[in-house]
Amino acid sequence: MPVSSQAHPVYVEGGSTGVLLLHGFTGSPASLRPWAEYLAGQGHTVLAPRLPGHGTSVQEMNRTRWQDWYSEASHALDRLTNRCAEVYVAGLSMGGALALRLAAERDQDVAGLVLVNPIVIKTDKRLLVTPVLKRLIGSVSGITNDIKKPGVDECGYARVPLRALDSLRDLMTVVRGDLPRVTAPLLLFRSVEDHVVEPLSSELVLQRVSSRDVTERVLDNSYHVATLDNDAPGIFAESAEFIVKTSRLADDDAAF
């Protein structure tokens, strides 16, 4: 299946700190490319994989499940841990949920987390019919380009694949249950106006993780895909500062 020209993975080899960037549901690495380029410019080794079923077609995505997306994220983390002394994991929307899952399952491999509008719950009652509806139709209209800044395209699907959506619901359930296992330093960005993810998601993350170092930043001038929106420069700069502040490498270097 051909991959959209904007959806190809991003990999830039740099220093001994790695950053894994995970995109959202029905999105692609295009939504993270400027962030990846900024962090690479700071000297980090950066990887933004394309999750299975994304950047190709809704039909192909309907053949994937959350375990496939998580497996790709975990393999990408392996790639960075084999190359770097420490790795930070960042995620947008569903990418944030996958990042939390990695931090819960592989705490020794995750030096810190940066989340942008992470999704761990959806209270829309229409989702209750998804298990039935997915057997009748393949997809429904969805929200794409939830971006306040004019003329920006995240290169995502305009329709929501229902079988994949039903699996996303399962992922959110698993991630919510494991939030207390998350201990990594956490920087969370939340948009005040988000037409995809409700504020409850970020509230649950902040309330339930066991991380001692937790910072929330509220974004006043961006919608859901904040990594391509008006607040993106602040996200990029503060995430880079967060890495410097929480990195263990400086302490290790000082010991010698």
N, C-alpha and C positions, 0 to 999 in steps of 0.2 A: 504494500500500500504506500503510494507516494506521500512524503511528508511535506507540509507547507514550508515554503522557504523561510518563513519567520519563526518556525517552530523547532528548529534544530537545537540540540543541546549547546550549552556554552561551557568551554573549558579553557582556562588561562592558567598556565603554570607560573607560580611565583615563589613566595617564601615558605617558611616552615609552619605558618598558620594557614589552615584551610578553611574555606567557607562553602558549605553546601546550601544551595538555594532551591527551594521546592515550590513549584507553581500550583495554581488552584484547579478545582474541578472544572472540566471542559476548557481550561486555559492552555497555556504553553509557555516555554521558556521566554517567549517574546515579552511577557509581562514583567520579567525579571532582568532582562538584558542590560538596561541602563544601570541597574543596581550592581549587577555582576561586573560590569566594566568599571564602575567607580571603585569597588572593593579591590579589583585587580590593580587599579591605579595606585592603591595604597600599599601594594606589594604582596598581597595575599594570593594564595592559590585558590582559584574559584571554580566551582562546578555547579552548573544548573542543568540537570538531566531532563529529558522529555519523558514524562510518565506514560506507560502503555495506554494506547487508545486515544491519546491526545495529539493534536496537530495533524490528524489524518481525516477521519470521518466519524460521524455520530454512530454509524453502523458498527465500525470497528470498536469504538469505545464501549458499546453495549455488550461486547464479548469479553470485556475485562471486569475485574472485581477489585476491591480494595486491597486484597492480598497481593495482587499484581503490582499495584502502585507502590505499596509499601516495600515489596521485594526490590523494586528498582531503586527506591530511595535508600534502602539498606546496602545494596551493591555499590551505590554511589558513595555512601559513607565509607565502605570498605576501601574504595579506590583512594579516598582522601587520607584515611588513617594509615594506609600503606605508604603514602607519600609525605605526610605532614606530621609534625610533633604534636599538634593539637588541632581540633576541628570544631568550628561553630556551625550550627544548623539554623537556617532561617527559612521561614515559609509564609506564603500568602494564602489566606483562606483555607482550603483543604490542605495545602502545603503546610500550613501551621499545625493542622491536626496530625499529619504524618511526622512533622518535626517533634511534636510532643510524644508521639508513639516511640520514636527513636530514642528520645531522652529517657523514657520510662524503661525501655527494654535494654538500652545500651548506655547506661549512665556514664560508664568509664570512658566512652568514646566521644561524648558530647561535652565540650568545654563551656558552651553557653548557647542560649536560644534567643533568636530575634523573631518575633511573630507580628504579622501585619493582618489585622482583621481575621484572626483564626476562627474557624467554625468547628464547634464541638457539640452544638445542639441546634435544632430547628423545630420551632413549635407550630409551624403552619399546619393546620389540621388537614389540608389537602394531601399532605404526605401520607396520611393514613391509608389512602386508597392506592398508593403506589404498588404494593404487592399484587393487587388485582389488575390494575391498569397496565402494568408492564407486560401482561400476557395478551393484551388486546391491541396495544399500539406501541411503536418503538420509541417515540419521543414526543415531547411537547415543546411549545415555545418557551424560551427562557430569557433571562436577563444577561446581556453581554455588553461590554464597554460601559460598565457603571463607573464612569469617570467624569468628574466635573470639568476638567480642562478640555476645551473644544478641540476637535480634530485628532483625537488620539484613539488608536485601535489596538486592543490587546490581543488580537488574532485568536479569538476563542470561538466556540460553537454558538450559533444563534439558537440552537435547539438543545434540549436536555434529554439525554438518553436515559430512559426510565429504569432499565435493568441496572445500569451503573449507578443511578441515583439511589436505588434501593440498597445497593451495596455500600454507598456512602453513609447511609443511615446506620448500617451495622458498624462501620468504622467509627462513627461518632460515639456510639454506645461503648465500644471498647476503649476509646481514648478517655472518655469521661471517667470510666471506672479506674483507669490507671493514673489519673492526674496526681494523686498523693505520692506516687513513685518518682515523680519528676523533682530533681534536686538541683539541677543546673541553674546558674544565674540566668535571669530572664528579663528581656526588654520587650515590652508589648506596645504596639501602636494600634490605636482604635479610632476609626473615623466616627465623628458625631453623626453624620448623615451617611448611612450605608443601606442600600436598597436590596442587599443580598443576605447579609449576616446581621442578626439582631444583637443588641448589646449584651444579652444574657450570655452569649458564648464567651466573651472576654471576661465577664464577671465571674463565671464558673472557673475559668482558668486561674484567675488571680486569687480566688478564694481557696481553691483546692490543691494547688501545687505545694510541694514542701520546700521549694527554693527559698533560701534566706535572702538572696539578693534579687529583688523584684522591682522593676520600674515600669510604670504605665505612662504613655504619652498619648494625649488626645489630639486628634487631627481635625482642625476646624475648616479646612479648605479643600477637602478631598472626599470622594465617595469610596466605594469598595476597593477598586483597584488602585490603591493609594501609591503603589510603586511606580505608576505612570502618571500620577496626578500632580496637583499643585504643591503638595507637601513632600513630594519625592526627594528633593534635595536635602531636606531636614532628616528624613528617614535614612538616607545614605550616610550623611555626615555623623549622625548620632550612633548609628550601628557601628561605624568604624571606631568611634570613640569608646563605645561599649566594649569592643574587642580589646582595645589597648588597655582599658581599665581593669578588665577581668582576666586577662591573659596570665597564665602561669609561667610563660616562657621567660618573662623579665625576671621573675623571682628565681627561676632555675639558673638563668645566666649569672645573676648576682651571686649565687652560691659558689660559683667557680671564680 
